Amino acid sequence: MSSPDKATIYFAEPAEDVKPAKEFWEALDETVRGKFEAIFKTLRRDGWVGDEDKLKKIEGDIWEFRVRGKKHYRLFVGKRPEGKWYLTHGWEKKSNKTPRRQIERAKRIMRQVDERLAKQDLRQSKGKGTGT
């Protein structure tokens, strides 16, 4: 019998039908996706990835999944409470330094995701009665 996942990974959707990380994901070859999936499996099972070569904190609640091979790939992710991780976007890394624009893009996407989630929560709470 397996225990429940300690983390859940989502494709961030900053706007209706807009999923930059999913578009990046679908363009990756199977080998690279398999490497990312191995990292995700560890995260779901343990709630954490202890290897900084695979998951690195970038800034605030923005983290980076890292895969190396012939090329280096990155998937930015926003970490939220209750083990929720939102993949924001990905790219092929071509230099040693993470471009500031990629960090800002991840922050912007997560702000948009948080706004959408807050609106969903508000709509759900308005639909519930007080029970009295």
TORDO-64580 format. One record per residue (C-alpha): residue in three letters; residue number from 0; y, z negated, x. Coordinates in steps of 0.001 Angstrom, whole numbers, m for minus. Layout:
# TORDO-64580
{r: ALA; k: NUM; v: Y; w: Z; u: X}
...
***
This chain:
# TORDO-64580
{r: MET; k: 0; v: 0; w: 0; u: 0}
{r: SER; k: 1; v: 3344; w: 1019; u: 1475}
{r: SER; k: 2; v: 6485; w: m1058; u: 1280}
{r: PRO; k: 3; v: 9657; w: 299; u: m338}
{r: ASP; k: 4; v: 12097; w: 2257; u: 1797}
{r: LYS; k: 5; v: 14738; w: 185; u: 3555}
{r: ALA; k: 6; v: 17204; w: 3078; u: 3616}
{r: THR; k: 7; v: 17975; w: 6079; u: 1442}
{r: ILE; k: 8; v: 19489; w: 9281; u: 2795}
{r: TYR; k: 9; v: 21585; w: 11580; u: 625}
{r: PHE; k: 10; v: 23399; w: 14853; u: 1146}
{r: ALA; k: 11; v: 27048; w: 13922; u: 602}
{r: GLU; k: 12; v: 28667; w: 15870; u: m2215}
{r: PRO; k: 13; v: 32440; w: 15539; u: m1710}
{r: ALA; k: 14; v: 33153; w: 17903; u: m4625}
{r: GLU; k: 15; v: 31092; w: 19424; u: m7418}
{r: ASP; k: 16; v: 28366; w: 21614; u: m5893}
{r: VAL; k: 17; v: 29789; w: 21234; u: m2357}
{r: LYS; k: 18; v: 27274; w: 19895; u: 175}
{r: PRO; k: 19; v: 28263; w: 20828; u: 3756}
{r: ALA; k: 20; v: 25357; w: 18909; u: 5320}
{r: LYS; k: 21; v: 22838; w: 20603; u: 3045}
{r: GLU; k: 22; v: 24207; w: 24037; u: 3978}
{r: PHE; k: 23; v: 23886; w: 23138; u: 7663}
{r: TRP; k: 24; v: 20383; w: 21728; u: 7071}
{r: GLU; k: 25; v: 19147; w: 24865; u: 5350}
{r: ALA; k: 26; v: 20345; w: 27014; u: 8258}
{r: LEU; k: 27; v: 18379; w: 24991; u: 10858}
{r: ASP; k: 28; v: 15011; w: 26199; u: 12084}
{r: GLU; k: 29; v: 11904; w: 24186; u: 11201}
{r: THR; k: 30; v: 11554; w: 22629; u: 14660}
{r: VAL; k: 31; v: 15040; w: 21148; u: 14599}
{r: ARG; k: 32; v: 14650; w: 19968; u: 10991}
{r: GLY; k: 33; v: 11364; w: 18327; u: 11989}
{r: LYS; k: 34; v: 13124; w: 16353; u: 14730}
{r: PHE; k: 35; v: 15794; w: 15156; u: 12301}
{r: GLU; k: 36; v: 13111; w: 14300; u: 9728}
{r: ALA; k: 37; v: 11318; w: 12111; u: 12286}
{r: ILE; k: 38; v: 14547; w: 10132; u: 12767}
{r: PHE; k: 39; v: 15053; w: 9882; u: 8988}
{r: LYS; k: 40; v: 11492; w: 8604; u: 8569}
{r: THR; k: 41; v: 12177; w: 5775; u: 11026}
{r: LEU; k: 42; v: 15439; w: 4944; u: 9254}
{r: ARG; k: 43; v: 13786; w: 4848; u: 5820}
{r: ARG; k: 44; v: 10869; w: 2758; u: 7087}
{r: ASP; k: 45; v: 12782; w: 276; u: 9268}
{r: GLY; k: 46; v: 16303; w: 453; u: 7875}
{r: TRP; k: 47; v: 17481; w: 1200; u: 11395}
{r: VAL; k: 48; v: 17019; w: 3523; u: 14400}
{r: GLY; k: 49; v: 17258; w: 1545; u: 17625}
{r: ASP; k: 50; v: 17519; w: 4554; u: 19940}
{r: GLU; k: 51; v: 21156; w: 5507; u: 20606}
{r: ASP; k: 52; v: 19968; w: 8934; u: 21731}
{r: LYS; k: 53; v: 18984; w: 9522; u: 18082}
{r: LEU; k: 54; v: 21548; w: 7542; u: 16077}
{r: LYS; k: 55; v: 24908; w: 6552; u: 17479}
{r: LYS; k: 56; v: 27867; w: 4776; u: 15917}
{r: ILE; k: 57; v: 30941; w: 6967; u: 16224}
{r: GLU; k: 58; v: 33721; w: 5073; u: 14493}
{r: GLY; k: 59; v: 33904; w: 2590; u: 11613}
{r: ASP; k: 60; v: 31144; w: 3477; u: 9170}
{r: ILE; k: 61; v: 30619; w: 6974; u: 10617}
{r: TRP; k: 62; v: 27433; w: 7538; u: 12599}
{r: GLU; k: 63; v: 25825; w: 10542; u: 14236}
{r: PHE; k: 64; v: 22197; w: 11645; u: 14145}
{r: ARG; k: 65; v: 21389; w: 13474; u: 17383}
{r: VAL; k: 66; v: 18736; w: 16044; u: 18153}
{r: ARG; k: 67; v: 18302; w: 17707; u: 21516}
{r: GLY; k: 68; v: 16348; w: 20742; u: 22510}
{r: LYS; k: 69; v: 17465; w: 24108; u: 23803}
{r: LYS; k: 70; v: 20641; w: 23325; u: 21894}
{r: HIS; k: 71; v: 22149; w: 20020; u: 20808}
{r: TYR; k: 72; v: 22621; w: 19387; u: 17099}
{r: ARG; k: 73; v: 24535; w: 16662; u: 15317}
{r: LEU; k: 74; v: 24560; w: 15446; u: 11729}
{r: PHE; k: 75; v: 27323; w: 13037; u: 10811}
{r: VAL; k: 76; v: 26495; w: 10356; u: 8294}
{r: GLY; k: 77; v: 28491; w: 7721; u: 6438}
{r: LYS; k: 78; v: 26768; w: 4334; u: 6120}
{r: ARG; k: 79; v: 27240; w: 2421; u: 2897}
{r: PRO; k: 80; v: 25918; w: m920; u: 1590}
{r: GLU; k: 81; v: 22381; w: m1325; u: 322}
{r: GLY; k: 82; v: 20909; w: 1009; u: 2934}
{r: LYS; k: 83; v: 22598; w: 4140; u: 1624}
{r: TRP; k: 84; v: 23370; w: 6849; u: 4182}
{r: TYR; k: 85; v: 25301; w: 10019; u: 3245}
{r: LEU; k: 86; v: 24920; w: 13094; u: 5449}
{r: THR; k: 87; v: 28413; w: 14608; u: 5633}
{r: HIS; k: 88; v: 28062; w: 17718; u: 7795}
{r: GLY; k: 89; v: 26435; w: 19027; u: 10934}
{r: TRP; k: 90; v: 27119; w: 21328; u: 13840}
{r: GLU; k: 91; v: 25772; w: 22605; u: 17097}
{r: LYS; k: 92; v: 27313; w: 20526; u: 19868}
{r: LYS; k: 93; v: 28651; w: 22583; u: 22752}
{r: SER; k: 94; v: 30493; w: 19999; u: 24855}
{r: ASN; k: 95; v: 29985; w: 16423; u: 26010}
{r: LYS; k: 96; v: 32805; w: 15031; u: 23903}
{r: THR; k: 97; v: 32591; w: 14833; u: 20116}
{r: PRO; k: 98; v: 35552; w: 16807; u: 18765}
{r: ARG; k: 99; v: 38076; w: 14620; u: 16915}
{r: ARG; k: 100; v: 38189; w: 17161; u: 14081}
{r: GLN; k: 101; v: 34483; w: 16532; u: 13404}
{r: ILE; k: 102; v: 35079; w: 12778; u: 13135}
{r: GLU; k: 103; v: 38051; w: 13324; u: 10816}
{r: ARG; k: 104; v: 36009; w: 15739; u: 8710}
{r: ALA; k: 105; v: 33265; w: 13123; u: 8265}
{r: LYS; k: 106; v: 35842; w: 10488; u: 7251}
{r: ARG; k: 107; v: 37451; w: 12885; u: 4766}
{r: ILE; k: 108; v: 34093; w: 13774; u: 3206}
{r: MET; k: 109; v: 33158; w: 10101; u: 2864}
{r: ARG; k: 110; v: 36519; w: 9286; u: 1217}
{r: GLN; k: 111; v: 35805; w: 12057; u: m1290}
{r: VAL; k: 112; v: 32245; w: 10790; u: m1840}
{r: ASP; k: 113; v: 33511; w: 7237; u: m2389}
{r: GLU; k: 114; v: 36052; w: 8526; u: m4942}
{r: ARG; k: 115; v: 33354; w: 10470; u: m6812}
{r: LEU; k: 116; v: 30986; w: 7481; u: m6806}
{r: ALA; k: 117; v: 33758; w: 5174; u: m8074}
{r: LYS; k: 118; v: 34491; w: 7594; u: m10939}
{r: GLN; k: 119; v: 30782; w: 7740; u: m11818}
{r: ASP; k: 120; v: 30571; w: 3937; u: m11809}
{r: LEU; k: 121; v: 33657; w: 3710; u: m14030}
{r: ARG; k: 122; v: 32216; w: 6220; u: m16519}
{r: GLN; k: 123; v: 28908; w: 4344; u: m16592}
{r: SER; k: 124; v: 30580; w: 972; u: m17119}
{r: LYS; k: 125; v: 32753; w: 2351; u: m19960}
{r: GLY; k: 126; v: 29624; w: 3575; u: m21708}
{r: LYS; k: 127; v: 28036; w: 120; u: m21721}
{r: GLY; k: 128; v: 28791; w: m2434; u: m24392}
{r: THR; k: 129; v: 29477; w: m6072; u: m23698}
{r: GLY; k: 130; v: 26339; w: m7159; u: m25510}
{r: THR; k: 131; v: 28201; w: m9601; u: m27770}
***
